[in-house]
Amino acid sequence: MLDISPGSARSRLCNGHSRRDFLRVGALTPLGLSLASLLSFEKAIAGAAAQSRAKSVILVYLGGGISHHDTFDPKPDAVEEIRGKYKTIPTNVTGLHVTELLPGMAKVMDKVALIRSGTHENDHHETATNWVLSGRFGSPFGDYPAMGAVVAHETGFSGIVPPYVAVPKNPSFTWELGKSAWLGGRYESFKCGDPNDANFKVRDLSKPAEITPQVLERRRSLLAAVDQLAARVKGNDQIATYDEFGQKAADMVLSPQAQAAFDIGAEDAKLRDEYGRHEFGQSCLMARRLVESGVRFVTVNNGGWDHHKKIFESLDKKVPAFDQGFSALIRDLDQRGLLKDTLVVAMGEFGRTPKLNKDAGRDHWGRAGSLIFAGAGVQGGRVIGATDKNGAFVTDRPVRPADVCWTIYESLGIDPAKELRTPEGRPVSILAEGGAIKELYA
């Protein structure tokens, strides 16, 4: 059953029925109408965009909280219970060292900027995740729309691919995070699935074999009937424009361009090997394909970094996969000339505690963490900010969640202080604080 409900439930017809009541349509998924809520954007995007540095953003989200001590902010002179077991290696940037788990990244650090001073005051997964993905502090349940949803709202649909895609899906712990909140379902991410799956096939982007042209035409006719009914509703632009974007959904299902964007099998086998034949590596490769096809915001979700026990056993497996996939992404974007127009960001919701706990793990630590920025004018080879000798507290240039989001929005030409309207008409600014991380560009 597909529930086509593009707006707020508070808007009702004169007979007392809501839009939801008459737009409930069953058995339409084979045509891809489950995409319609995603693609049903407003006709006009208000305001002129500021000058942008980036055409697209790839956000690599390391859910759970990657340990900065054991990756990008090693403390080789600290005691063992803080230092950990990994040695450091030099990178291709003079004086910059990372841990031995990152040989691939060591070769591309001249193309990225390392921020060692990410900081906030929350150690709860869901709350911190929604904070860093939206730039606004709220409850664990996501009071504010995530960046990708805001980008979809502000940039709209251009071409045949969706503006906001999550690979393989949105971040999640006990529930899905980083959603569109009060912006509504039209601005949720399109979930791609795991491109490393041997039977990978993007849901809703292909017709089942048993659908005949006659069946397809009947379903198009049903869609047209729903469109005509919606168009009769006066004074509601969301419903009146549904026909336009419902057609976009159908067009996307049948579009060779959209299908090609997600066709990771078209990539050279050697390049796929370079990215790594694992979920993260192939997700990074998919992200490159998507921005190449015009997707504005891609979230590559790589969870599993919450290592409260036996952290080194876990990092021995996790970090090499990250190192392989992320370094390949930077190289590939650069070699194709895409890095100049694509902002790449890697971050988690927080770092890890400086001292190993009794279970040989590190716990949640919002006071310090590392982030990576690259592309779209970011000056590579630089280190911004610092932590103390134990990696516990930021000692130079603190970078807060709103600063990260502000920088991302500005790179796309979106005004971070712009006011959006909730379904009730309440004005809410995209960000309530923060500023651009100017050191990335100076």
C-alpha positions as CSV (number, residue, x, y, z in Angstrom):
1,M,0.0,0.0,0.0
2,L,1.4,3.4,-1.0
3,D,0.3,6.3,1.1
4,I,0.6,9.5,-0.9
5,S,0.5,12.2,1.7
6,P,2.6,15.2,0.5
7,G,1.7,17.7,3.1
8,S,0.7,18.3,6.7
9,A,-2.3,16.4,8.1
10,R,-3.7,19.6,9.5
11,S,-4.9,20.7,6.0
12,R,-8.4,19.3,5.4
13,L,-11.1,19.6,2.8
14,C,-14.4,21.2,3.5
15,N,-16.1,17.8,4.1
16,G,-13.6,17.0,6.9
17,H,-11.5,14.6,5.0
18,S,-7.7,15.1,4.8
19,R,-5.6,14.8,1.7
20,R,-4.4,11.5,3.1
21,D,-7.9,10.1,2.9
22,F,-8.3,10.5,-0.9
23,L,-4.7,10.0,-1.9
24,R,-4.3,6.5,-0.4
25,V,-3.5,4.3,-3.4
26,G,-2.6,0.6,-3.4
27,A,-0.4,-1.6,-5.5
28,L,1.5,1.1,-7.3
29,T,5.0,0.3,-6.2
30,P,6.1,-1.4,-9.4
31,L,5.7,1.9,-11.2
32,G,7.9,3.5,-8.6
33,L,5.3,5.8,-7.1
34,S,6.9,5.3,-3.7
35,L,9.4,7.9,-5.1
36,A,6.7,10.4,-5.6
37,S,6.8,11.8,-2.0
38,L,10.5,12.2,-2.4
39,L,10.3,13.9,-5.8
40,S,7.2,16.1,-5.1
41,F,9.0,19.4,-4.6
42,E,7.7,22.9,-4.5
43,K,7.5,24.6,-7.9
44,A,9.5,27.7,-6.9
45,I,12.6,27.9,-4.7
46,A,12.5,31.2,-2.9
47,G,15.5,33.6,-3.0
48,A,18.6,33.8,-5.1
49,A,21.5,31.5,-4.1
50,A,24.8,33.0,-3.0
51,Q,27.8,32.2,-5.1
52,S,28.6,28.5,-4.7
53,R,31.9,26.7,-4.6
54,A,30.4,23.2,-4.9
55,K,27.9,21.5,-7.3
56,S,27.5,18.5,-5.0
57,V,28.4,17.3,-1.5
58,I,29.5,13.8,-0.4
59,L,29.1,13.3,3.3
60,V,30.8,10.2,4.6
61,Y,29.2,9.6,7.9
62,L,31.1,7.4,10.4
63,G,28.3,6.5,12.7
64,G,29.1,5.4,16.3
65,G,32.1,7.8,16.7
66,I,35.5,7.0,15.1
67,S,38.4,7.1,17.5
68,H,40.6,10.2,16.7
69,H,43.4,8.8,18.8
70,D,43.7,5.7,16.6
71,T,43.4,7.4,13.3
72,F,44.0,11.1,12.5
73,D,45.0,12.6,15.9
74,P,47.5,10.1,17.4
75,K,49.3,10.9,20.6
76,P,52.6,8.9,20.3
77,D,54.1,10.4,23.4
78,A,51.2,9.7,25.7
79,V,51.1,6.7,28.1
80,E,50.0,3.4,26.6
81,E,46.4,3.5,27.9
82,I,45.9,6.8,26.0
83,R,48.3,6.2,23.1
84,G,46.8,2.8,22.1
85,K,48.7,0.2,20.2
86,Y,49.2,1.8,16.8
87,K,52.4,3.4,15.6
88,T,52.4,6.5,13.5
89,I,53.5,7.0,9.8
90,P,54.4,10.1,7.9
91,T,52.1,11.4,5.2
92,N,52.8,13.3,2.0
93,V,52.4,16.5,4.0
94,T,55.6,17.5,5.8
95,G,55.3,17.1,9.5
96,L,51.8,15.5,9.4
97,H,51.5,11.9,10.8
98,V,48.6,9.6,11.1
99,T,48.4,6.0,12.4
100,E,49.8,3.0,10.6
101,L,46.2,1.9,9.8
102,L,45.9,4.7,7.2
103,P,48.6,4.2,4.5
104,G,46.1,5.1,1.7
105,M,45.1,8.3,3.4
106,A,48.8,9.1,4.0
107,K,49.2,9.4,0.3
108,V,46.4,11.8,-0.3
109,M,46.6,14.1,2.7
110,D,47.9,16.9,0.4
111,K,44.4,16.9,-1.2
112,V,42.4,17.1,2.1
113,A,42.2,19.4,5.1
114,L,42.3,17.7,8.5
115,I,40.3,19.3,11.3
116,R,41.4,18.0,14.7
117,S,39.2,20.3,16.8
118,G,35.6,19.1,16.3
119,T,33.8,19.6,19.6
120,H,30.4,19.7,21.3
121,E,29.0,18.7,24.7
122,N,26.8,15.6,24.0
123,D,27.8,11.9,24.3
124,H,24.4,10.4,23.3
125,H,24.4,8.7,19.8
126,E,21.0,9.8,18.6
127,T,21.1,13.3,20.0
128,A,24.6,14.0,18.8
129,T,23.9,12.5,15.3
130,N,20.9,14.7,14.8
131,W,22.9,17.7,16.0
132,V,25.9,17.2,13.7
133,L,23.7,16.3,10.7
134,S,21.5,19.4,11.1
135,G,23.7,21.9,12.9
136,R,20.9,22.5,15.5
137,F,20.7,20.9,18.9
138,G,17.4,19.2,19.7
139,S,16.0,15.9,21.0
140,P,17.2,12.4,20.0
141,F,14.1,12.2,17.7
142,G,15.3,14.8,15.1
143,D,13.6,18.2,15.6
144,Y,15.4,19.8,12.7
145,P,15.9,18.6,9.1
146,A,19.2,17.1,8.2
147,M,21.5,18.9,5.7
148,G,20.6,16.6,2.8
149,A,16.9,17.4,3.3
150,V,17.5,21.1,3.4
151,V,19.6,20.9,0.3
152,A,16.8,19.0,-1.5
153,H,14.4,21.7,-0.4
154,E,16.5,24.6,-1.5
155,T,18.0,23.2,-4.7
156,G,14.9,21.3,-5.9
157,F,14.8,18.6,-8.6
158,S,17.0,19.2,-11.6
159,G,17.3,16.5,-14.2
160,I,16.1,12.9,-13.7
161,V,18.1,11.9,-10.6
162,P,17.0,12.7,-7.0
163,P,18.8,15.5,-5.3
164,Y,19.4,13.6,-2.0
165,V,20.6,10.0,-1.8
166,A,21.7,7.9,1.1
167,V,24.0,4.9,0.5
168,P,23.2,2.3,1.5
169,K,20.6,4.1,3.8
170,N,20.3,6.8,6.5
171,P,22.3,6.5,9.7
172,S,20.5,4.6,12.4
173,F,21.0,3.2,15.9
174,T,17.7,2.3,17.6
175,W,15.8,4.2,14.9
176,E,16.5,6.1,11.6
177,L,18.3,9.4,12.0
178,G,19.2,12.4,9.9
179,K,15.7,12.8,8.4
180,S,13.7,15.7,6.9
181,A,11.8,16.4,10.1
182,W,9.1,19.1,9.5
183,L,10.1,19.6,5.9
184,G,8.1,16.5,5.2
185,G,8.5,13.2,3.3
186,R,9.1,14.9,-0.1
187,Y,12.6,15.8,1.1
188,E,13.7,12.5,2.6
189,S,16.7,10.7,1.1
190,F,16.4,8.1,-1.6
191,K,17.8,5.0,-0.1
192,C,20.1,3.3,-2.5
193,G,20.9,0.0,-0.8
194,D,24.2,-1.8,-0.6
195,P,26.1,-1.6,-3.9
196,N,28.4,-4.4,-2.9
197,D,25.6,-6.9,-2.7
198,A,26.0,-9.5,-5.5
199,N,22.3,-9.0,-6.4
200,F,22.3,-5.2,-6.0
201,K,19.3,-3.6,-7.6
202,V,18.0,-0.2,-6.7
203,R,14.4,-0.5,-5.5
204,D,11.9,1.2,-7.7
205,L,14.3,1.9,-10.5
206,S,13.4,-1.0,-12.7
207,K,10.2,-2.6,-14.0
208,P,9.4,-6.1,-12.9
209,A,9.7,-8.5,-15.8
210,E,6.0,-9.4,-15.6
211,I,4.7,-5.9,-16.2
212,T,3.4,-5.6,-19.7
213,P,2.9,-2.4,-21.7
214,Q,-0.8,-2.7,-21.1
215,V,-0.3,-3.0,-17.3
216,L,2.1,-0.1,-17.3
217,E,-0.4,2.1,-19.3
218,R,-3.2,1.3,-16.8
219,R,-1.0,2.3,-13.9
220,R,-0.1,5.5,-15.7
221,S,-3.8,6.2,-16.2
222,L,-4.4,5.6,-12.5
223,L,-1.6,8.1,-11.7
224,A,-3.2,10.6,-14.1
225,A,-6.5,10.2,-12.3
226,V,-4.9,10.9,-9.0
227,D,-3.2,13.9,-10.5
228,Q,-6.4,15.3,-11.9
229,L,-8.2,14.8,-8.5
230,A,-5.3,16.6,-6.7
231,A,-5.3,19.4,-9.2
232,R,-9.0,20.2,-8.4
233,V,-8.0,21.1,-4.8
234,K,-7.9,24.9,-4.7
235,G,-5.4,26.9,-2.6
236,N,-3.0,24.1,-1.9
237,D,0.1,24.3,-4.0
238,Q,1.6,21.0,-2.7
239,I,-1.4,19.1,-4.0
240,A,-1.9,21.2,-7.1
241,T,1.7,20.4,-8.2
242,Y,1.7,16.8,-7.4
243,D,0.9,15.8,-11.0
244,E,4.2,17.4,-12.1
245,F,6.3,15.5,-9.6
246,G,4.4,12.3,-9.8
247,Q,5.3,12.3,-13.4
248,K,8.9,12.9,-12.4
249,A,8.7,9.7,-10.3
250,A,7.4,7.7,-13.2
251,D,10.0,9.2,-15.6
252,M,12.8,8.3,-13.1
253,V,11.8,4.7,-13.0
254,L,11.9,4.4,-16.8
255,S,14.9,6.7,-17.4
256,P,18.1,5.2,-18.8
257,Q,20.0,8.1,-17.2
258,A,18.7,7.3,-13.7
259,Q,19.3,3.6,-14.2
260,A,22.8,4.3,-15.5
261,A,23.6,6.5,-12.4
262,F,23.0,3.5,-10.1
263,D,24.6,0.9,-12.4
264,I,27.8,0.2,-10.5
265,G,28.4,-2.9,-12.6
266,A,29.3,-0.5,-15.4
267,E,32.5,0.4,-13.6
268,D,35.8,-1.1,-14.5
269,A,36.5,-4.1,-12.3
270,K,40.0,-2.8,-11.5
271,L,38.6,0.4,-10.2
272,R,36.1,-1.4,-8.1
273,D,38.9,-3.4,-6.6
274,E,40.8,-0.2,-5.8
275,Y,37.8,1.1,-3.9
276,G,37.5,-2.2,-2.1
277,R,35.0,-5.0,-2.6
278,H,33.2,-4.2,0.6
279,E,30.1,-2.2,1.5
280,F,32.0,1.0,2.3
281,G,34.3,0.9,-0.7
282,Q,31.5,0.3,-3.2
283,S,29.4,2.9,-1.4
284,C,32.1,5.5,-2.0
285,L,32.3,4.5,-5.7
286,M,28.5,4.8,-5.9
287,A,28.7,8.3,-4.4
288,R,31.1,9.3,-7.1
289,R,28.8,8.0,-9.8
290,L,25.9,9.8,-8.3
291,V,27.5,13.3,-8.1
292,E,28.8,12.7,-11.6
293,S,25.1,12.3,-12.6
294,G,24.0,15.4,-10.9
295,V,22.9,14.3,-7.4
296,R,23.4,17.3,-5.1
297,F,23.9,15.6,-1.7
298,V,25.0,12.0,-1.1
299,T,25.3,10.6,2.4
300,V,27.6,7.5,2.6
301,N,26.6,5.9,5.8
302,N,29.3,3.8,7.4
303,G,28.3,2.7,10.9
304,G,29.9,0.4,13.4
305,W,32.4,2.7,15.1
306,D,31.0,2.4,18.6
307,H,33.8,0.3,20.2
308,H,33.3,0.1,23.9
309,K,35.1,-3.2,24.1
310,K,38.3,-4.6,22.4
311,I,38.6,-1.5,20.2
312,F,41.8,-2.6,18.5
313,E,40.3,-5.9,17.3
314,S,37.5,-3.9,15.7
315,L,39.7,-1.1,14.3
316,D,42.1,-3.7,12.8
317,K,39.2,-4.5,10.4
318,K,37.2,-1.2,10.2
319,V,40.0,1.3,9.5
320,P,41.7,-0.5,6.6
321,A,38.3,-0.6,4.8
322,F,37.7,3.1,5.4
323,D,41.3,3.9,4.4
324,Q,40.9,2.0,1.1
325,G,37.5,3.4,0.1
326,F,38.0,7.0,1.2
327,S,41.4,7.4,-0.2
328,A,40.2,5.9,-3.5
329,L,37.3,8.3,-3.6
330,I,39.6,11.3,-3.2
331,R,41.9,10.1,-5.9
332,D,39.2,9.1,-8.3
333,L,37.3,12.5,-7.9
334,D,40.6,14.3,-8.4
335,Q,41.6,12.3,-11.5
336,R,38.2,12.9,-13.1
337,G,38.2,16.6,-12.4
338,L,35.2,16.3,-10.1
339,L,37.0,17.2,-6.9
340,K,37.0,20.9,-7.8
341,D,33.2,20.9,-7.8
342,T,32.5,18.3,-5.1
343,L,32.8,19.0,-1.4
344,V,33.7,15.8,0.5
345,V,33.3,15.6,4.3
346,A,34.0,12.7,6.6
347,M,32.9,12.8,10.2
348,G,31.1,11.0,13.0
349,E,28.9,12.2,15.8
350,F,31.8,12.5,18.3
351,G,35.3,11.1,19.1
352,R,36.2,8.5,21.7
353,T,37.5,8.9,25.3
354,P,41.3,9.5,25.6
355,K,41.8,6.7,28.1
356,L,41.0,3.0,27.4
357,N,38.4,1.6,29.7
358,K,38.5,-1.7,31.7
359,D,37.2,-3.6,28.6
360,A,40.0,-2.3,26.4
361,G,37.6,0.0,24.6
362,R,37.0,3.7,24.3
363,D,33.7,5.4,25.2
364,H,31.7,8.3,23.7
365,W,33.5,11.7,23.8
366,G,31.9,14.8,22.3
367,R,34.7,17.1,23.5
368,A,37.1,16.3,20.7
369,G,37.1,14.6,17.4
370,S,38.6,14.7,13.9
371,L,36.9,15.6,10.6
372,I,38.1,15.6,6.9
373,F,37.2,18.2,4.3
374,A,38.2,18.1,0.6
375,G,37.4,19.6,-2.7
376,A,35.3,22.6,-3.9
377,G,38.0,25.1,-3.0
378,V,39.3,23.5,0.2
379,Q,43.0,23.9,0.5
380,G,44.6,20.5,0.9
381,G,47.6,19.6,3.1
382,R,46.6,21.7,6.1
383,V,45.7,20.9,9.7
384,I,43.1,23.1,11.4
385,G,42.8,23.1,15.2
386,A,44.4,20.9,17.8
387,T,43.8,18.9,21.0
388,D,45.8,18.7,24.2
389,K,48.6,16.1,24.8
390,N,46.0,13.5,25.7
391,G,43.5,14.2,22.9
392,A,40.9,15.0,25.4
393,F,40.1,18.7,24.9
394,V,40.4,21.2,22.0
395,T,43.1,23.7,22.6
396,D,43.0,25.6,19.3
397,R,40.2,26.6,16.9
398,P,37.1,24.7,18.1
399,V,34.8,23.7,15.3
400,R,31.2,23.1,16.3
401,P,28.4,21.2,14.5
402,A,26.8,24.5,13.3
403,D,30.2,25.6,11.8
404,V,30.5,22.4,9.8
405,C,26.9,22.7,8.5
406,W,27.3,26.4,7.8
407,T,30.4,25.6,5.7
408,I,28.6,22.9,3.7
409,Y,25.5,25.1,3.1
410,E,27.6,28.0,1.9
411,S,29.6,25.8,-0.4
412,L,26.4,25.0,-2.2
413,G,25.2,28.6,-2.3
414,I,22.6,28.2,0.4
415,D,22.1,30.9,2.9
416,P,22.5,29.2,6.4
417,A,20.5,32.0,8.1
418,K,17.6,31.7,5.7
419,E,14.2,31.2,7.4
420,L,12.1,28.2,6.3
421,R,8.5,27.7,7.2
422,T,7.1,24.8,9.2
423,P,3.7,23.3,8.1
424,E,2.1,25.6,10.7
425,G,3.7,28.6,9.2
426,R,6.3,29.2,11.9
427,P,9.6,30.7,10.7
428,V,12.7,28.6,11.6
429,S,16.1,29.6,10.4
430,I,18.2,26.8,8.8
431,L,20.9,27.5,11.4
432,A,20.6,29.5,14.6
433,E,24.4,29.9,15.1
434,G,27.7,29.1,13.6
435,G,30.0,30.4,10.8
436,A,32.1,29.2,8.0
437,I,35.4,27.5,8.6
438,K,37.4,30.0,6.7
439,E,40.7,28.3,7.4
440,L,39.7,25.7,4.9
441,Y,40.0,28.2,2.1
442,A,42.4,30.9,3.2
